[in-house]
Amino acid sequence: MASFIGAMAIADLVKTTLGPKEMDKILQSTGRGHSVTVTNDGATILKSLHIDNPAAKVLVDISKVQDDEVGDGTTSVVVLAGELLREAEKLVNAKIHPMTIIAGFRMASECARNVLEQKVVDNKQDAEKFRSDLMNIARTTLSSKILSQDKEHFAKLAVDAVMRLKGSTNLEAIQIIKKPGGSLKDSFLDEGFILDKKIGVGQPKRIENAKILVANTAMDTDKVKIYGARVRVDSMAKVADLEAAEKEKMREKVQKIISHGINCFVNRQLIYNFPEELFADAGILAIEHADFDGIERLGLVTGGEIASTFDNPESVKLGYCKLIEEIMIGEDKLIHFSGVAMGQPSCTG
């Protein structure tokens, strides 16, 4: 019975944060600083708890899964599970076997699903009604968030972003970039992709009809890297010969990349001065040290793939967009890709 008590205690804890008369909870940490958090978000509250009751831990895990999969309804799912356990406790006290109770819950779940399927209304053939449904869903979700005062604005941003996916469920195509300064209402949905980097000195600031090679490769001077190995030279001329050989090897690598017919090279790793100069001389925009999520998403929305070898240009899938240019958001410079192959949005706030 301790399992019932622990799970119901968790449900009762977050119950008061649910509904139109919801109340916030004040959470105070026990560590140094005793930081205080004020929230009514079920997932945040449950993550802050130290629990040793097995059934209570199951409810916390349910909340985490709900948050990861849906992003909302974390409190509702815990309260519902708690009420089911409350009723199950009464049945157990009435000497009904737990397996019989479980079978009854499964029958009730199936019945509820059937009723929902019968009552469902599909408006996807009517674009106006379908959009109205999505707006109502977004407003409902945002009503309990810190954005509630601007829920109309953010509901429109969310619905516009999802509608541009054109039926795809891959939300990785939607990028959110956060910049300090301005108000929440300054947030906007961009008609392309924004990479949180700036164009280097001497690089082209604008590329039209861009052919993009997205890569994850070392662009420092190629060296023989053997642990404990040393090279002994007896003159500065030989040192110069070694440096020249390393540069020539890098020059060959850059030429292989250029042979793909690109005018933009985006690399996950650093691009050192020498290869950067070679790209600039060839009129190629070279973007270095792009974060991994950024290049993954860039490859997705431009239709390209991340490459690491360049010996066979025909096997490398390039990305395409109509225009690459540097833009300013607040006080920061960013790189804007417009007219991307998939027409996917990026959301900037």
N, C-alpha and C positions, 0 to 999 in steps of 0.2 A: 504493500500500500504506500510505501515511501516514494515509489516512483510516481504514483498518481499525485501525491502531495507536491513533490518537486516541480512536476510539469505544470500543474495548475497554478503554483506560485509564480512561475515565469509568465504565464498567460495573464494573471491578475496584475502583474507588475506593469505590463505594457498596455493593458486594456484602457487605461485612462488617457492614453495618447491617441486614441482612435475616435474618429467621428467629428461632428461639427462643434462639440463642446470639449475638444481635446485640450490637454494640458501638457506643458513642457516639464521635463525632468531636469534636475540639477545634478550633474555627475561630478564628483570630486575625486581626483586620483589620490592614491596613497603614497606615491613616490615623491621624490624631491620636487619642491615647487608647488605641490598640491594644486595642479591646474584644474580649473573649473570649466565644464562644458554644459551649456544649456541647449537641449534638443528635445524634439518629439519624434525623432526618427527611430523606429523600432530596431533596425539593424545596428545603428550606432549604440543604442542603449545595451543591446544584448552582447555586442562585441566587448563592452566594457566590464562585463560581469565575470567573476571568477566562480565557476560552478563545478561541483563534484557529484551532483546527482545525475545518474545516467539518462533518465528520461528527460530531465531538463536540458541536458546537452543535446539530445536529439532535436528538441524544439529550437535550440539555438542554431543547430546545423540546418534545419528546415528554413529558418530565416535567412541564413547565408546563401543557400541555394536559390531561394526566391529573389534575393537581391542580385545575385550574379546572372540569373537567367532572365529576369523580367525588369529588375531595377526599381520595383515598387511593390506594395502589398506585403511588406515584411511583417508589419504588425498584425494585419488581418489574418495571415496564414497561421501565426502563432496563437491568436485568440481563438480561431476556429478549431485548431488542434486541441487547445486547452479545454474547450467546451465539449468536444467529443470525448475526451478523457474523463471529464466530470460526469458525463452520462454513463460512460463505461464503468466507472467506479460503482455507480448505483446498481448496475446489472451484475457486477461481480459480487457485491454484497448480497444480492438476491440469489446467489449460488448458480448463476449461469456461467457455463464454461467460457473462458476467454476465446477459444477458437470459434465458438458459436457467435460471440460478439463481433469478431473480426469478419466472419462470413456475412453477418448482417450489415456491417459497415460497407463491405464491398458491393452488396446488392443495392444499398442505398446510393452509393457512388454511381453505379451503372444507371440507376433510375434517374438520378439528377442529370447525368450526361445526356440521356435520351431526351429529357424535357428541354434541356438547353438547345439541343440540336433541332428540336421541333419549333422552338420559339425564335431561333436565330433569324436575323434579317440580313440578306446579302445585297448591299448597294454598290458593289464594285462596277456594275454596268452603268450606273448613273454617277458621273464624275462629281457633280455638285453635292449630292447626298453623301457620297463616299468621303469627300473631303470634310463635310460637316460632321460625320461620325468621328473621323480622326481628330478634328479640332476639339470635340467634346471629350474624347479620351485624354487628350493632352491637357486640357483645362482641369479635368478631374485630378490627374496626377500632380499637376503643379500647384493645386489649391493648398496642399499641406506642406509645401516647400517654402524656402526663404524667398523664392521668386514669385510668391503668390500675388504681390502687388503688380507685377509686370507679366502675369500669366498669359494675357492675351498676346503680347508681343512674342514671348518665348514659345507659346503654343503654335503660332504661325511659323516661326523659324523651324521648329521640330517637324511640323507637317510638311512644309516645303522641302526640307531636306530628305525626308522619307519618300515623298512623291517623286523626287528626282532619281531615286534608285530604280524606278521603272519596274517594280515588281520584285526586284532582288531583295533578299533578306540579309545580305552581307552588310552589316552596319559598320564594318571596318572601313568601308569607303567614305564614311563621314568622319571628318577630323575636326576636333575642337582645339582651338588655340586660344590661350588666355594671356591677356596683356593688361598690366596695371594702368590706371587712369581712365577717366570717363565714367559714365554711369552704365547701369545694366542695359538701359534702352539703347546704348550705342552699339550693342552687339548686333551683328549682321550675318547674313548667309551669303557666301561668295559664290560666284558662278564659275568656279574652277577649283584649283588646288593651291594651297599656300604652304611653302616650306619655310620653317623658322630658321633661316640662314640668311646671310647677306653675300652679295657678289663681291669677289675679291678685287683688289687694285689691279688695273690694267686689263680686266676681263670685259667682254662685251656686256653692256647693260641691257640690251634688248635683242631677242632672237625671235624671228618670225618663222613659221612652219618648222618648228623644232623637231629634230630627230634625237631622241634621248637614249643614252646608254646608262642604265642604272647598274652600279657595280659595287662589289665588296672585295677590294683587292689592295695590297700594299703598294703605295706609290712613293715610298722613300727610296733611297739609293739601294739597289739590289746588292746584297753582300752574301758571301758564304758564311753562314752562321753555324759554326760547330763549337760546342762547349769546350772551352779550354784551349782552342786553337789560337796560334799566334803566327803572324807573318813578319819575318825579319828582313829588313832591307838595309843596304849599305850606302844608299845615296838618295838624295831628294828627287832625283830623276825617276827612280823606281817608284817612289811614292806617287809622283805625278802620273806614272804609267798605270798604277793601280786605280787611281781616281778616274783616269780617262776610260779605263775598261768598264768601271762601274757606270759611268755616265753613258757609255755606248750601249750597255745592256739596257739601261732605262730608256734611252732613245728608241731602241728597237721595240720595247714594250709599248711606248706611246704611239709609235707608228702603227702597230697592230691595232690599237684602239681607234686611231684616226681612220684606218682602212675600213671601218664599219660604215663610213659615210655619215657620221653624226655631226651635229653642231652643238651638242650639250652633253657633258659627261658629269654624272652625279655619283660620288663615291662615298661609301660608308666610312672609310678611313681617311687619314690625312693625305693631302697631295703636297709634296715638298716643292721648293722653289723651282728646281730645274724642270721637272715635268710640267709644272704650272706655266712656265715660260713657253715651253714647246706647244702646249695647248693654245695659249694666247696668240702665238705666232701663226697658228693654223686657223685662227678665228673661231675657236671652240670655247664655249663657256664651261669652265671647270668648277664644280661645286664640291667642296670637301667636307669631311667630318659630319655628314648628315646623319641624324640619329636613325637607329635601325627601324623603328616604327615608321619614321618619315619615308624612308626609301621603300619599305614594304608597301605602304599605301600609295606612294608615287608610282611604283610599278603597276599596282592594281588599277589605278584610275587612268593611266596613260596607255595601258595595254602592253607594257614591257615586262621583262623578267630580269631578276638580279643575276648578273654574270660575275664570274671570278676568273675565267680563262678567256683568251681572245684569239686563239690560233685559228678558229673556224668561224668567220663572220656570218656565214649562212646559217649557223646553228643558234645564233644569238637573236633573241626577239627584242626589237627596239620599241621604245615608247614614243608616242607622238602627241603634240599639242600645237595649237595655232600660234601661240605667243608666250614667250617667257620675258618677264620684266621685273625690275626691282620696284617695290612699293614701300610706302611709309604707313605704319599703323602706330599712332601715338608718337613715341620718340624712337621707335625701332624700325630698322629696315628688314624687309622680308622678300622672298622670291615668289612671284605669282605666276602660276601656270594656267593660262586660260584656253578654252576650247580643247579640253582634254578629251581623249578618245571615247571614254565612257560617259562624259558629261556629268561627272560626279561632283557633288558640292563639298566644300570645306566650310566649317562654321567657326567664325572668329568672334571672341568676346573680349 
